[in-house]
Every structure is written in structure tokens, then in C-alpha cells.
Amino acid sequence: MAAKGLVEISVETCKGCGLCVHYCPMKCLAINEADTNSYGLHYAQSVEPDKCIGCANCAVMCPDGAITVYKQSN
């Protein structure tokens, strides 16, 4: 059975560069256009968490280390 992932994004660390969104093969991340962190920056968020396969492309591409991916077997 396919693995499932869980993406955890540090809102205060994320600067909203969008690299994680671009490199997510399942398109389960997006930039939150409605809210900002304490620095006034829009941040990434998981919009389709059930689609995450735990590949960790987002975490690898994040220049600020704001993303942690947990992988679990179903």
C-alpha cells in the first residue's frame, strides 16, 4: 500500500517563496493568500493533506528549513 505523508510548516519561518508549492508532485500545497505571519508574509499551507505521499520534495526545496515531512505506512 502507498505511504502517506504529513507536512508540517512553520508559519513564522516560512517566507512564502513558493518553491515547495512548485515542486510538490501531488499539488497539495499552496500559498495562503488570505493570511500572513507576524512578519507580514504570506506562508505556505497544506491544502490537500490526503494527497500527500511523503516524498519530502517540499522540505528539500525549502531554503529556510520551514517544512518537516512525516511519513507513515497505511
MILUM-733401 format. One record per residue (C-alpha): residue number from 1; residue in one letter; x, y, z. Coordinates in pm, 1 decimal. Layout:
residues N
<r><num>NUM</num><residuo>a</residuo><east>X</east><north>Y</north><up>Z</up></r>
...
This chain:
residues 74
<r><num>1</num><residuo>m</residuo><east>0.0</east><north>0.0</north><up>0.0</up></r>
<r><num>2</num><residuo>a</residuo><east>118.9</east><north>352.1</north><up>-73.5</up></r>
<r><num>3</num><residuo>a</residuo><east>277.6</east><north>558.0</north><up>200.2</up></r>
<r><num>4</num><residuo>k</residuo><east>103.4</east><north>864.0</north><up>336.3</up></r>
<r><num>5</num><residuo>g</residuo><east>277.0</east><north>1183.0</north><up>432.2</up></r>
<r><num>6</num><residuo>l</residuo><east>211.1</east><north>1461.2</north><up>675.8</up></r>
<r><num>7</num><residuo>v</residuo><east>355.4</east><north>1806.2</north><up>604.2</up></r>
<r><num>8</num><residuo>e</residuo><east>423.1</east><north>2040.5</north><up>893.6</up></r>
<r><num>9</num><residuo>i</residuo><east>503.8</east><north>2401.8</north><up>800.1</up></r>
<r><num>10</num><residuo>s</residuo><east>644.5</east><north>2655.9</north><up>1044.4</up></r>
<r><num>11</num><residuo>v</residuo><east>430.9</east><north>2960.7</north><up>968.8</up></r>
<r><num>12</num><residuo>e</residuo><east>676.0</east><north>3202.2</north><up>1131.0</up></r>
<r><num>13</num><residuo>t</residuo><east>976.7</east><north>3062.1</north><up>943.5</up></r>
<r><num>14</num><residuo>c</residuo><east>810.3</east><north>3044.4</north><up>601.2</up></r>
<r><num>15</num><residuo>k</residuo><east>867.0</east><north>3347.3</north><up>380.2</up></r>
<r><num>16</num><residuo>g</residuo><east>622.6</east><north>3235.7</north><up>110.2</up></r>
<r><num>17</num><residuo>c</residuo><east>872.8</east><north>3189.0</north><up>-170.7</up></r>
<r><num>18</num><residuo>g</residuo><east>655.5</east><north>2917.4</north><up>-328.0</up></r>
<r><num>19</num><residuo>l</residuo><east>930.5</east><north>2665.6</north><up>-404.6</up></r>
<r><num>20</num><residuo>c</residuo><east>752.0</east><north>2396.0</north><up>-205.5</up></r>
<r><num>21</num><residuo>v</residuo><east>430.3</east><north>2459.6</north><up>-396.7</up></r>
<r><num>22</num><residuo>h</residuo><east>609.7</east><north>2441.1</north><up>-730.1</up></r>
<r><num>23</num><residuo>y</residuo><east>795.3</east><north>2116.8</north><up>-656.1</up></r>
<r><num>24</num><residuo>c</residuo><east>509.6</east><north>1924.1</north><up>-491.7</up></r>
<r><num>25</num><residuo>p</residuo><east>420.3</east><north>1647.3</north><up>-740.4</up></r>
<r><num>26</num><residuo>m</residuo><east>77.0</east><north>1595.1</north><up>-584.4</up></r>
<r><num>27</num><residuo>k</residuo><east>-8.4</east><north>1967.8</north><up>-574.9</up></r>
<r><num>28</num><residuo>c</residuo><east>-119.2</east><north>1951.2</north><up>-213.1</up></r>
<r><num>29</num><residuo>l</residuo><east>46.5</east><north>2278.7</north><up>-104.1</up></r>
<r><num>30</num><residuo>a</residuo><east>-45.6</east><north>2640.7</north><up>-175.0</up></r>
<r><num>31</num><residuo>i</residuo><east>45.5</east><north>2988.3</north><up>-57.2</up></r>
<r><num>32</num><residuo>n</residuo><east>-209.9</east><north>3123.2</north><up>189.6</up></r>
<r><num>33</num><residuo>e</residuo><east>-319.4</east><north>3447.8</north><up>23.6</up></r>
<r><num>34</num><residuo>a</residuo><east>-573.2</east><north>3527.6</north><up>297.0</up></r>
<r><num>35</num><residuo>d</residuo><east>-342.1</east><north>3542.3</north><up>597.5</up></r>
<r><num>36</num><residuo>t</residuo><east>11.3</east><north>3646.4</north><up>690.2</up></r>
<r><num>37</num><residuo>n</residuo><east>259.7</east><north>3556.5</north><up>961.3</up></r>
<r><num>38</num><residuo>s</residuo><east>390.6</east><north>3809.8</north><up>1214.6</up></r>
<r><num>39</num><residuo>y</residuo><east>637.7</east><north>3939.5</north><up>952.7</up></r>
<r><num>40</num><residuo>g</residuo><east>355.2</east><north>4023.4</north><up>713.3</up></r>
<r><num>41</num><residuo>l</residuo><east>444.3</east><north>3742.7</north><up>473.5</up></r>
<r><num>42</num><residuo>h</residuo><east>202.0</east><north>3501.6</north><up>313.4</up></r>
<r><num>43</num><residuo>y</residuo><east>303.7</east><north>3146.6</north><up>401.9</up></r>
<r><num>44</num><residuo>a</residuo><east>265.8</east><north>2801.4</north><up>253.2</up></r>
<r><num>45</num><residuo>q</residuo><east>-3.7</east><north>2568.2</north><up>377.1</up></r>
<r><num>46</num><residuo>s</residuo><east>-126.0</east><north>2217.4</north><up>309.6</up></r>
<r><num>47</num><residuo>v</residuo><east>-449.8</east><north>2241.3</north><up>111.6</up></r>
<r><num>48</num><residuo>e</residuo><east>-494.0</east><north>1874.0</north><up>16.3</up></r>
<r><num>49</num><residuo>p</residuo><east>-330.8</east><north>1677.1</north><up>300.7</up></r>
<r><num>50</num><residuo>d</residuo><east>-488.6</east><north>1346.8</north><up>193.6</up></r>
<r><num>51</num><residuo>k</residuo><east>-299.5</east><north>1361.2</north><up>-136.9</up></r>
<r><num>52</num><residuo>c</residuo><east>44.6</east><north>1388.0</north><up>27.4</up></r>
<r><num>53</num><residuo>i</residuo><east>268.6</east><north>1087.2</north><up>-43.9</up></r>
<r><num>54</num><residuo>g</residuo><east>551.3</east><north>1194.7</north><up>186.8</up></r>
<r><num>55</num><residuo>c</residuo><east>809.3</east><north>1243.3</north><up>-88.8</up></r>
<r><num>56</num><residuo>a</residuo><east>960.7</east><north>1540.7</north><up>103.2</up></r>
<r><num>57</num><residuo>n</residuo><east>1035.7</east><north>1739.1</north><up>-213.5</up></r>
<r><num>58</num><residuo>c</residuo><east>888.1</east><north>2041.4</north><up>-37.5</up></r>
<r><num>59</num><residuo>a</residuo><east>1118.9</east><north>2007.1</north><up>261.7</up></r>
<r><num>60</num><residuo>v</residuo><east>1425.6</east><north>1955.5</north><up>44.2</up></r>
<r><num>61</num><residuo>m</residuo><east>1349.9</east><north>2262.0</north><up>-167.1</up></r>
<r><num>62</num><residuo>c</residuo><east>1265.5</east><north>2492.7</north><up>125.2</up></r>
<r><num>63</num><residuo>p</residuo><east>1557.4</east><north>2737.3</north><up>161.2</up></r>
<r><num>64</num><residuo>d</residuo><east>1454.0</east><north>2824.5</north><up>516.8</up></r>
<r><num>65</num><residuo>g</residuo><east>1403.1</east><north>2476.2</north><up>661.6</up></r>
<r><num>66</num><residuo>a</residuo><east>1043.4</east><north>2563.3</north><up>745.6</up></r>
<r><num>67</num><residuo>i</residuo><east>899.3</east><north>2226.9</north><up>640.8</up></r>
<r><num>68</num><residuo>t</residuo><east>909.3</east><north>1888.4</north><up>810.6</up></r>
<r><num>69</num><residuo>v</residuo><east>758.0</east><north>1583.3</north><up>643.8</up></r>
<r><num>70</num><residuo>y</residuo><east>649.7</east><north>1278.1</north><up>837.5</up></r>
<r><num>71</num><residuo>k</residuo><east>591.9</east><north>953.5</north><up>651.5</up></r>
<r><num>72</num><residuo>q</residuo><east>369.5</east><north>674.7</north><up>773.8</up></r>
<r><num>73</num><residuo>s</residuo><east>259.2</east><north>345.5</north><up>624.8</up></r>
<r><num>74</num><residuo>n</residuo><east>-109.6</east><north>292.8</north><up>571.0</up></r>
